[in-house]
Amino acid sequence: VSRTLTAVSSAMIRADAGPAHQRMALRDTIGAVMRFTRDSGVYSAQSDGHPNRYQLFLERAIALARTGGRLGLVLPTGLATDRGSAPLRRLLLTTCDVDAIVGFDNRRAIFPIHRSVGFLLLTASAGSPTRSIACRMGLDDPAALESMEDEPTAPGSYPVRLTPALLQLVAGDDLTIPLLRTSLDLTIVERASTLFPPLGSERGWSARFGRELNATEDRSSFKPPKEGLPVVEGKLLEPFRVDLNSARHGILMRDARRLLADRRYERPRLAYRDVASSTNRLTLIAAVLPGGCVSTHTLFCLRAGPSSRDQQFLCGLFNSFVVNYLVRTRVTTHVTTGAVERLPIPTRDRAPGAYREIAALARLLARRFDEAAYSRLQARVA
């Protein structure tokens, strides 16, 4: 029975798919379901946004399992990495002893879902907190399960072991479960998290990222290109540079001022793409947006704080192989602000010479690509 795994769908409970008449028909039913999940008292560990079916299913399974009972579920990778699943992770790790997690990607279409959506096989015992999780990540063929030992304590089958204390060090209270494949991955992530403070912490850069315009909700304010301020979408961003000339929309200054009262569009600010994939060559893609443009929701922008040189330094790190390696351990299809703000990033006084050189190289690469400068930046960051 403990080897029987139940697959749980990864889908938001909302009426935003299908023809318009179907969405209208579902709206009342879905509204009732959402009110129940919020107000009934049955569910207490859900995200603030739209509830996800797998989150509801897992929380109910935890509640129904008696002390000593076993859970075995197939869940989306979002359980491990999504910030919206943080309350559920805390509940799971404090009330269940999670003994094993096996991570798969869907490149071979194991499930009839998008091939970028990964999933986890999770087993746990109810009634006591998690002590140590045996992990094996990065599989793509279910046949690999046949060669794995039944017991998580067996050597060889599970190269990574994670404890709640390590998750607290790496991810803080969110307890994000990093997607680590080898013991060397674990060593690197643990060492980086010990040496350097999180990017968003007061000990670090106190960096906070957020969205500006929404391409759907604010579309009525968009004008033809070259009219007003250019509107920058995620696809216009490449490492170190932004292509303002290819902007498809503009926005009048008065509308930008109305929608963004803090006038952040007047100053340069570091931005990175929201949508990415851990299978792309680069998962974290960043550039410094110049003043005089506005971005859509497909970009996250630095809200305030760091100087121009600081932002060039951070841009250099964001586009480095080292930081991309760290990002890949904690994202699936979206590079969330929670994942970025928890990245272990050195401060400017950690190595002042490297700080100045990386910032200068990033500024050069923003003007033109230079192979020697790019290689030098990668080496300096490392």
C-alpha positions in Angstrom: 0.0 0.0 0.0 2.8 2.4 0.8 4.1 2.1 -2.7 0.7 3.0 -4.2 0.9 6.6 -5.4 -2.0 8.9 -6.2 -1.5 11.5 -8.9 -2.8 15.0 -8.0 -3.7 17.5 -10.7 -1.9 20.8 -10.8 -4.5 23.3 -11.8 -5.8 26.5 -10.4 -9.5 26.6 -9.4 -10.6 29.5 -11.6 -12.8 30.0 -14.6 -10.2 31.3 -17.1 -10.0 28.5 -19.6 -12.2 27.4 -22.5 -14.9 29.4 -24.4 -16.5 32.4 -22.9 -19.9 30.7 -22.4 -18.2 27.9 -20.5 -16.3 30.3 -18.3 -19.5 32.1 -17.4 -21.3 28.9 -16.6 -18.5 27.8 -14.3 -18.0 31.1 -12.5 -20.8 30.6 -9.9 -19.7 27.0 -9.1 -16.1 27.9 -8.8 -16.9 30.9 -6.7 -18.8 28.6 -4.3 -15.8 26.2 -4.1 -13.4 29.0 -3.5 -15.5 30.5 -0.7 -15.7 27.0 0.9 -11.9 26.7 0.8 -11.5 30.1 2.4 -14.3 30.1 5.0 -15.1 26.5 6.0 -12.2 26.1 8.4 -11.3 22.8 6.7 -8.3 24.3 4.9 -5.8 26.5 6.7 -2.6 26.2 4.7 -3.5 27.6 1.3 -1.9 30.4 -0.6 -3.4 33.9 -0.7 -4.1 33.6 -4.5 -6.3 31.2 -6.3 -6.3 27.8 -4.6 -4.6 25.0 -6.5 -6.2 21.5 -6.6 -3.1 19.7 -5.5 -2.7 22.0 -2.4 -6.3 21.3 -1.3 -5.8 17.5 -2.0 -2.6 17.3 0.0 -3.9 19.3 3.0 -7.0 17.1 3.1 -4.8 14.0 2.9 -2.7 15.2 5.9 -5.9 15.8 7.9 -7.4 12.4 7.1 -4.3 10.3 7.8 -4.2 8.8 11.3 -1.0 8.9 13.4 1.4 6.4 11.8 -0.6 6.3 8.6 1.2 6.5 5.3 0.9 9.1 2.5 2.0 8.4 -1.0 1.3 11.1 -3.6 2.4 12.3 -7.1 2.5 16.1 -6.8 3.6 19.0 -9.0 7.1 20.3 -8.4 5.5 23.5 -7.2 5.0 21.9 -3.8 8.7 22.1 -3.4 9.5 25.5 -5.0 6.4 27.7 -5.2 6.1 30.5 -2.6 2.3 30.0 -2.6 2.9 26.5 -1.2 5.0 27.7 1.8 2.2 27.4 4.3 1.5 23.9 3.1 5.2 22.9 3.2 5.3 24.1 6.8 2.2 22.1 7.7 3.6 19.0 5.9 7.1 19.1 7.5 5.8 19.8 11.0 3.0 17.2 11.1 4.4 14.5 8.8 7.7 12.7 8.7 8.5 13.0 5.0 11.0 10.2 4.3 11.5 10.4 0.5 11.0 12.7 -2.5 11.7 11.6 -6.0 11.7 14.3 -8.7 10.8 13.9 -12.4 10.7 16.2 -15.3 8.1 15.6 -18.0 10.3 15.8 -21.1 9.2 12.3 -22.1 5.6 13.2 -21.6 5.1 10.8 -18.7 1.9 12.7 -18.0 -0.4 14.4 -20.6 0.6 17.8 -19.3 3.0 20.5 -20.6 6.5 19.1 -20.8 7.9 21.9 -18.7 5.9 20.9 -15.6 7.8 18.6 -13.3 6.4 16.4 -10.6 7.4 14.7 -7.3 6.8 11.3 -5.8 6.4 11.9 -2.1 6.0 9.4 0.8 5.5 10.3 4.4 4.2 9.1 7.7 1.6 11.1 9.6 1.8 12.2 13.2 5.4 13.3 13.7 7.7 16.0 12.2 10.1 15.5 9.4 13.7 14.6 10.5 15.5 13.9 7.2 14.3 13.7 3.6 16.0 11.3 1.2 15.9 12.9 -2.2 16.6 11.9 -5.8 15.9 14.6 -8.4 16.2 15.0 -12.1 14.8 11.7 -13.3 12.9 11.5 -16.6 12.1 7.8 -17.0 9.8 5.9 -14.6 11.8 2.7 -15.3 14.5 4.2 -13.0 12.2 3.4 -10.1 12.7 -0.3 -10.6 16.4 -0.1 -9.7 15.8 2.0 -6.6 15.7 0.5 -3.1 12.4 0.4 -1.3 13.8 2.0 1.8 15.0 5.6 1.8 17.8 4.7 4.2 19.4 2.5 1.5 22.7 3.9 0.2 23.0 4.8 -3.4 19.4 5.3 -4.4 19.0 8.7 -2.7 22.2 10.9 -3.1 20.8 13.9 -1.3 19.5 14.2 2.3 17.8 17.4 3.5 16.8 18.4 7.0 14.4 21.1 8.1 17.4 23.0 9.5 19.1 23.1 6.1 15.8 24.2 4.4 15.6 27.0 7.0 19.1 28.1 6.2 18.6 28.0 2.4 15.0 29.3 2.1 14.1 30.9 5.5 10.5 30.4 6.7 9.3 29.5 3.2 11.1 26.1 3.6 11.6 25.8 -0.2 12.9 22.4 -1.0 15.8 22.8 -3.5 15.9 20.5 -6.5 19.4 19.1 -5.9 20.6 16.1 -7.9 24.0 15.3 -6.2 25.7 15.6 -2.9 28.0 18.1 -4.6 25.0 20.3 -5.4 24.0 20.1 -1.7 27.5 21.1 -0.6 27.6 24.1 -3.0 24.1 25.4 -2.0 24.8 24.9 1.7 28.2 26.7 1.5 26.8 29.6 -0.5 23.9 30.0 2.0 26.3 30.0 4.9 28.8 32.5 3.4 26.4 35.1 1.9 23.2 36.7 3.2 19.9 36.5 1.1 19.6 39.3 -1.5 16.5 40.6 0.1 17.6 40.6 3.7 18.8 43.5 5.8 22.2 41.8 6.1 22.3 41.7 2.3 21.1 44.2 -0.3 17.5 44.7 1.0 16.5 44.2 -2.6 12.7 44.0 -3.3 11.3 43.2 -6.8 7.8 43.8 -8.1 5.8 44.2 -11.3 4.8 47.5 -12.9 2.0 47.4 -15.6 -0.2 44.4 -16.4 -0.5 43.9 -20.1 -4.1 42.8 -19.8 -5.6 45.0 -17.2 -3.8 48.2 -18.4 -4.1 47.5 -22.1 -6.6 50.3 -22.6 -3.8 52.8 -21.8 -1.4 51.4 -24.4 -0.7 53.4 -27.5 1.1 52.6 -30.8 4.9 52.2 -30.5 7.0 55.4 -30.5 4.0 57.2 -28.9 4.9 58.2 -25.3 7.2 55.9 -23.2 8.1 52.5 -24.6 6.4 49.5 -22.9 9.0 46.8 -22.3 7.9 43.1 -22.3 9.9 40.2 -21.1 10.8 39.0 -24.5 12.6 42.3 -25.2 15.1 41.5 -22.4 18.3 39.6 -23.1 21.3 39.2 -20.8 22.6 42.8 -19.9 20.5 44.5 -22.7 17.0 45.6 -23.5 15.7 46.2 -27.0 13.5 49.4 -26.7 13.3 49.8 -30.4 11.2 46.6 -30.7 8.6 47.7 -28.2 5.1 46.9 -29.5 3.4 49.5 -27.4 3.8 53.0 -25.9 2.1 54.7 -23.0 1.6 58.4 -22.4 3.4 60.1 -19.5 0.1 61.1 -17.8 -1.1 57.5 -17.9 2.2 56.1 -16.6 2.1 58.7 -13.8 -1.5 57.6 -13.0 -0.7 53.9 -12.9 2.7 54.2 -11.2 2.4 57.1 -8.8 5.9 56.5 -7.4 7.3 57.3 -10.9 9.8 54.5 -10.8 9.8 54.6 -14.6 11.9 57.8 -14.4 15.0 56.0 -13.1 17.1 53.1 -14.2 16.2 49.8 -12.4 17.4 46.2 -12.6 14.8 43.9 -14.1 14.6 40.2 -14.9 12.3 37.9 -16.8 9.5 36.2 -14.9 8.9 33.3 -17.2 11.9 30.9 -17.7 12.8 27.3 -17.4 15.4 25.3 -15.6 16.1 23.5 -18.9 17.0 26.7 -20.8 20.6 27.7 -21.1 19.9 30.7 -18.8 17.1 30.6 -16.4 17.7 34.1 -14.8 17.9 36.8 -17.5 18.4 40.3 -16.4 19.3 43.8 -17.6 19.1 47.4 -16.2 16.1 49.2 -17.8 16.9 52.8 -18.6 14.8 55.6 -17.2 11.9 56.6 -19.5 10.3 53.2 -20.1 7.7 51.1 -18.4 7.6 47.3 -18.0 4.7 44.8 -18.1 4.0 42.0 -15.7 6.4 39.6 -17.6 9.2 41.4 -15.9 10.1 41.9 -12.2 11.8 45.3 -11.5 13.9 46.4 -8.5 11.7 48.8 -6.6 14.3 51.1 -4.8 17.6 51.3 -3.1 20.8 50.3 -4.8 22.9 52.8 -6.7 23.7 52.6 -10.4 27.0 50.7 -9.8 25.2 48.4 -7.3 22.6 47.5 -9.9 25.3 46.8 -12.6 27.0 44.5 -10.1 23.8 42.7 -9.4 23.0 42.5 -13.1 26.4 40.9 -13.7 25.7 38.3 -11.0 22.2 37.6 -12.2 23.5 36.8 -15.7 26.3 34.6 -14.4 26.4 30.8 -14.6 26.9 30.6 -10.9 23.8 32.4 -9.9 21.8 30.7 -12.7 23.0 27.4 -11.2 21.6 28.4 -7.8 18.3 29.6 -9.4 17.8 26.3 -11.1 17.6 24.5 -7.8 14.6 26.5 -6.8 12.4 27.3 -9.8 10.2 25.5 -12.3 8.6 27.7 -15.0 8.5 31.0 -13.1 11.4 32.9 -11.5 9.5 34.3 -8.5 10.5 37.2 -6.4 10.6 34.9 -3.4 13.2 32.7 -5.1 15.4 35.7 -6.2 15.2 37.6 -2.9 16.4 34.4 -1.1 19.5 34.0 -3.3 22.8 34.1 -1.4 24.5 37.1 -2.9 27.8 38.7 -1.7 27.7 42.4 -0.6 29.9 45.0 -2.1 32.4 45.0 0.8 32.9 41.2 0.7 35.4 41.7 -2.2 35.6 45.4 -3.2 37.9 44.7 -6.1 35.7 42.1 -7.6 32.6 44.3 -7.0 34.1 47.1 -9.0 35.3 44.9 -11.9 32.0 43.0 -12.2 30.0 46.2 -12.3 32.3 47.6 -15.0 32.1 44.5 -17.1 28.3 44.4 -16.8 28.2 48.1 -17.9 30.4 47.2 -20.9 28.2 44.2 -21.9 25.1 46.4 -21.7 26.6 48.5 -24.6 28.0 45.7 -26.7 28.7 42.0 -26.4 32.4 41.2 -25.9 33.5 37.6 -25.6 36.5 38.4 -23.5 34.6 40.6 -21.2 31.8 38.0 -20.8 34.3 35.3 -20.0 36.1 37.5 -17.5 32.8 38.4 -15.8 31.9 34.7 -15.4 35.3 33.9 -14.0 35.2 36.9 -11.6 31.7 36.0 -10.3 32.9 32.4 -9.7 
